[in-house]
Amino acid sequence: MLGYKATTSGHAVTTGHPLVQLPELVTVAVDEARVSAISMTVNLAGLF
């Protein structure tokens, strides 16, 4: 398993639509030297 934390950006739905940073988590599962799963999660709560 590999985990990677980063941020991505998005425009908020509030007045002026400011650009906000959103936490992102990418997880990669490797089984017998092959990637068997990839999961990407972005917390969109900052958009509201």
Sequence and secondary structure as in RCSB ss.txt:
>XXXX:A:sequence
MLGYKATTSGHAVTTGHPLVQLPELVTVAVDEARVSAISMTVNLAGLF
>XXXX:A:secstr
 EEEEEEEEEE SSTT  EEEEEEEEEEEEETTEEEEEEEEE GGGG 
